[in-house]
Structures are given as structure tokens and as C-alpha cells.
């Protein structure tokens, strides 16, 4: 039996975790699950990236008597994981309450509009 490795939580993921407080209670279980997946994928991508940096983006592949270069399997996995990571991240962000339009306006624009009157 292997020991479960404790995930490393990056500074970015700590910031994302703080956003959990803003998510409505009925959506929190979903958001927590998405957060845990994001942490897992981020750690996985870090490991895959290190492997690609060590081994290179291509590797020799031998099939029978043929030998040829192909994209490193770690790079393939990294590219697929990062696509899924961005999808899960968007799902997480979509659970946040919609900001009021007044809150999203630029303070400089507000100032200039007030001066123009």
C-alpha cells in the first residue's frame, strides 16, 4: 500500500481558496470539489513540466525495427491537463456571485464622468 502524498498548495491556489468564502452555500460543495481538482491538476502539471524540461519535448519511440522522434508523452499529458485545468477553473469562477456593474466600473472613468458634468 502506498502512502497518499499530501498536495502542495501554491500561492495561487491559496488565493483561489479564499474565493470559496464568496461562493453561495448551496454551491460550496461543488466549488470545493473543483478546488481540489485544481490543486491536483496544478501539482500534476508541475511534475509533467519538470519531466519535459529534463527529458526534452521529443523522445525516441521504437516500434519493431522502426525508430522515430515523437512528442514526449509527458508533454502530451501536460497539454491535455492544462486544457482541462482552464475548463475547471472557469467552472469554479462561474460559481462566484455576479459582481454589480457599479463595482466593475473603472474609478478613473467614474472620476472623468463626474468632472464632465
N, C-alpha and C positions, 0 to 999 in steps of 0.2 A: 504494500500500500504506500502510495506516495503522499508526502505532506502537501497540503494546499498552500501555495505560495501567496503571501499577503501582497495585494496590489500596491504599486507605488502610485500615490496620488500627486499629480503635478500641481503647480501653482494655478494653471489654467483651470484644472478640474476643481480646485478648491473654490475658485470664483463661481464656477457653474453650480457647485453645491449650495452656495449662498442664494442662488436664484430659486432653489427649491422652496424657500420660505415665501416667495411671492406667488407660487402656484396655488390655485384654489384646492381646498381639502379633498374634493371629490376626484381631482386629477393627480393628487400626490402619489398614490401607489404606482400609477403609470410612469410618472416623472422619475420616481426613484428607480424603477426598473431600467428606464432609458439611461439614467445617470450611471448606473452600474455597468451597463453595456459600453457606454462611452469610455469609462475608466479602463475596462478590459481591452477595448479596441485600441485605445491610446498606448497602452503598455505593449500590446501585440505589434503595433506599427513601429514602436521604438525598437523592439527586438529585430523585426524584419529589416528595418533600415540599417541597423548595425551590421546585420549579416550581409546585406548588399554592399555596404561600404567596405567590409572586409574582403568579400569574395569577388566583387565586381558585379556589374549589371548583366553580364552574359556568362554562361558556363558551357562547358563542353558536354554534349549529350551523345551517348553511344547507344546505338540500336543495331544489334547484329554486327556487321562489319562496317557499317556507316558511322561516322563521327562528324558532328557539326555543332556550331555555336547556336545557342538559343538564349532567350531571355531567362535570367536566373529565376528559378521557382519562387524565391523569396520576394523578388521584385513583382512578380505576377500577383502573389498573395497580398503584398503591400498595396498595389494599385486597386485591387478589389476591396480591400479593407478600408482604404481611405474614402472610396465612393460610398460605402455603407456608413462610415463614420459621419460623413456630411449629411446623409439622409436622416440618421438617428438624431444628430444634433439639431437639424431643422424640426423634427418631430418634437423634440424637447422644447425648443424655443416657441413653437406653436402652442404649447400648453400654457404659456405665460399669459396673463390677462393683457388685453389690448390697451395700449397706452392712450391716454386722452390726447386729442390732436393738439390742444394747447400746450401740453407737456413736450411734444415733439418739435415744436417750432423753435427756430433759431433765435436766441436772445438778441443778436445783432439786428436781425430783420425786425423784430418787435421794437427795438430802440429806434431804428430808422423810420418805421411807420409812425411811431408816436411823434417824432420830430417833424414829420411832413404835414401833420395836421395843423 
